[in-house]
Amino acid sequence: MANSEILGVHWLAAGNVFQSYFRICLEQHSISFCVQSVLAMSLKLGNWEMLAQQQRNKKVSFHLPATVAETPHREPLIQISPMPDNSLLVVGQDGLISVWTSDLKLKKNRFILDENKQQNRKMKWIADLTLMPQYNKLIVGTCDRELRFYELSNFEPYCQIIGLETLPLHLGYSTRDTDEGVLYFGDEQGCINVILISSVAETIRSWTKCQIIDDIPSVSMDIIESAGHVKLIRWKVHNDWVTQIRYVNAIDSIISSSNDDYTALVIGCVEGTKNMQKRLKDLMDSSSTRSKRSMLSGNVPPKRNISDESLFKVKRGVKAFDFCKENNILVTGGLDRIVRIWNPYVPGWPTGLLRGHSSPITFLQIADENSKIYSVSTDCTVMVWDIEEHTCLINVISKASQIKGEIATCFFSSQFRALYIATDSFSMLQLQHSITHPDVPSVSHKEPVTCCQYNQYLEQVVSCSEGSVIKIWDLLTGKLVSEVRGAHGSAAITCLALDNTGSRMFSVAKDGSLKQWDLSSTSVSCLTTLKEAVADSLTDGQYDCTYAWLHNKRFMISAGCGKQITILPDQQDSAVLENQYPNHTLISNMRNKHKGEILCVASCPPNLVASSSSDGEIFIWDVTSGNMMCSLGIPKQEELSNETGSSDLIIQKLIFLSSRDWKNECAVLAASGPNGQITFWHIFDGGKVFGSFPSSHYQTAVRDMAISEDDSTLCAADQLFYVYIWNISQYALHGPEAHPPPLIHCWRAHQCDITRVVPVSKYKLVVTSSVDCTVRLWSMKGEPIGTFGQSELWEAKKRESWIGQQSDGRANTDEHPSASGCGAQHSSSSEEQNNKSYSPEFIGISVPVDDKDIAEELHRSRSHSAQRGKMFGPKQVELHQTCGKLNAYQSLQICDLMSVTTNVRRPNPAAELNDLYDLAF
C-alpha cells in the first residue's frame, strides 16, 4: 500500500483511467454515483502517492566506505566544531588544533598551549572547548581549572579566567539576550556552573588589562564578579560527574546529564524561580519527602528548588542527549544501549525505546528537519532512526564503514550532510543527497536510447533512439531545443558523429544510410544524404562511425556488418573531392586484414586510423598510403589481469589520446578489451601494451568508454550499469605502468544497459544514455542532476537546483586513489545476477487503456493486487554476507543493514562477571 503504483496505473495515464472508469460506472449507475466513485478513486490514488512520497523521503543512505584521513594528533581528540568559514576545528587533549575542510583536507595545525613546547614543564591538558563566533573567540577549558580565550583567526592567546573551584569537564557558550552571553560548564562534582556576562565585548576586553601570567592576561572569578557585568551561578545537580551540558535559549534552561541513575538527566532553570509561594510550597514538600539525592560533606553548592527542575531517571545514566524545542522531543542514550525518546514535560517515562545498539551510546543528534535521530555507539556503529515511527532506517557497522578504533568525539553537520567521527583517525560518513521523484516518471525518448553525443561548441547534448528520433538538449538546463522525428525513416539510429566546428552532425542508421545535419540554427535540418539505405539491412547494419581530420582533409568513416567500411569525403572540402583521397587501397586492405566483424574505428591526426574486430585484433592504418602501419595483436595472458577470468576478445571501443605524440614513449590508444580489460597501447615500433587494468569491479566487460577533451579523464560503463571514472592524465605517459590509474568515482547510473557515457570536463559533468529510454546528467561524483525530458529544468552551475532521478543501487563514491571497492563490496552476487536478467517496465511511456482492462483491474483479487504491489515496490537488496546469514532482527525491512556481525552467540550467564559495563545479557 505504500507504493503509488499498487494498481499498476501510472499518473501519466491517469486521465485515460478516470475517463474509462467513469464510462463504465455511467453504464451501470447514476451520475451522482459515478462522480462519487471517481472522487473516491482519485482520493485513494492521492493517498497512495502521498504515502509513497513519505516513504521515499525517509530513505537514508551513506556513501560507503567512509572517507578516512590521518590526523597530525598524537593524543585523543576531544571536540569537533564548525567555524564561520565552513571549516572544521578539531582539538586534541595536548592543545594541538587542526583545521579541516568539509571533505577532510587538512588546512593547517598548531599548538595553542605553549607550555607543552617547553622542556621540564608539567604537561597541560585540555578538557573541552567552545566557540564565540560573534566575537571571533575560542574558549578552552584546561585541567588546571582555567578558561582560556583565544583569537579564532590566528589562535593567539587573548586572556584567561583562573582559580575555578572545579575542573570544567564540558563547556558551552550561547547568547541569552542582545548583549548578554551565557558561559557554562559541568564539573567532576556534578555541579552546573553558569557565568552570565553582560556587555560581552567590553567585558572580555577589560580582562586583557589584568595581570599577565604565563604570557596571558589573567583574571580570577572573584575579581570579575566584584567588578560587575559578570554573575556566577552554581548548582549542585548530579551525584556523578557531568557527561554533557547544553543551554537552550528557547526555554532559558540548562540541560545536563550524568552516569547517575537518579539524576541521569536534569532540565533546570538558570537562576532559580522568584515566586515565593512556589518556594514555600517546595519547602513544605521537601520536609515531608526525603530527598534521594546524596549530599556531599563540607561546602556544597545549593540545589535548585523542586519546581525549578525536572529529573529524568535512566538506569546506568545518560552519556549523550539532544533536544528539539520545535517538536518538544528529548532523546537520551547511555550505557544501557537504548535510545530513549521523551516528552520534556513528562519526565516519568519515555514515549519510545529504540533498541539495536550492542555497545554504549556516545553520540545523539536530531536532524533532517527534526525527523531523524543519528546515534553512534562505542563500537563505531552508526544508526539512523525515524522519530515518528520509532524504526531504524539504516545500520552501518564498523566493517561496512571501515571506521575503526575507540570513539573520541562526533559531530553531525546538517549543512554538509555528513557525520564526522574522530577515533585514531578522522572519518566522514557522507549522506547521499536526497533524491526527488516527480509524479510522472521522466524519460527522454519513448524508445530505447541508442547513443548520445556532447556538442562542446554549442553546449548541447544530442540523443537518438531506436524510433529514429533525434533530440537536441541544452546541457546546462535540460531544456529540449529541437527534435527530429523519422530522421532515417523507421530505421534505428546506431551512432552519431560531430564535425570539428560543432555546426554539423552525421548520423548512421541500422539500414546503412548516412545523413548530414545542420546544427547551426534552432531547428535541425538535413543537409544531404551521404549514403542511401540498402534493401537488406541485416547485412549492412552499422556499428561505429567517426569524423576524421587527416592531413587538413575531412572524411566520414563508418564500419558495419559484413566488414563493410565506408569512407566518404566531406563535401565541404573541395580538395578532397578533386583528389578522391583516400584511395580504395585502404578500404580493401581493411576488409582483407580483419578476420572478424569490424566493430569500431577511430582516427588521429595527421594520418592514422585504427580499426578493431570481434576477434580482438587492432590494426593501425596510414591513410596516406592506405597500408597497415602496425598490428596490435591480442596481449599475452600474463600481461592481462588474471582476476577477470574472461575469454571475451571483443573490442567495443577505440579512442586515440590526441594530445599525446604517438612517436614518443607513451601510450596513445585506449581499447576497451580484450578479456574485460581496458588496455593502453604504445603504437610506435610495432606496438606494445603500456597498461592494462580491469574495467569493472564485477569482472564484466565494458559497454562504452570515453575520454575527456583534455585526455585527463577516462569514463567507462560496464554490463551491470555502473559508471567508472579514472584519472589518466599521467597514466602510461612515460612508459609502461604496473598499476591501474587512480579511480576517482563509480556509481550505478541506470537499470538497463548503458549505451553511451560522455564526460564534460569543462563543467565536471557526465552524460549517460541507456536502453531504459533515459539520458541522464551526473556530476563527476555520481550525484544525479536530472533526466533530460523531466518536467522541471535545472541549472547545472547551481547545486541547489539539481533534481536528479534516483540511481538504482547506492551511489558509492570514493576519492581515494587506491580505492579498490568503491562500493562494490557491499553488493551481492545474487543482485548482480538479477541485474543481468532484469528488464524493467518503461513506466514513462503512455499506453492506451481499454474499458475491459479497467473493469478487470477494478475486480482484481486481493492476492493479485498484493503481488503487483510487491513487484512494483522497492526491492529489498540482499547484501553480501561474509560472516554468516542474517538473523531475524537484521533481516527486517525497516532496517537497511549495510553488513552484519558475526554468528549469533548463545547467552552466557557466566560472562556477566567480566562485562565491562555490567550489561551482559
Disulfide bonds with the S-S distance in Angstrom:
none
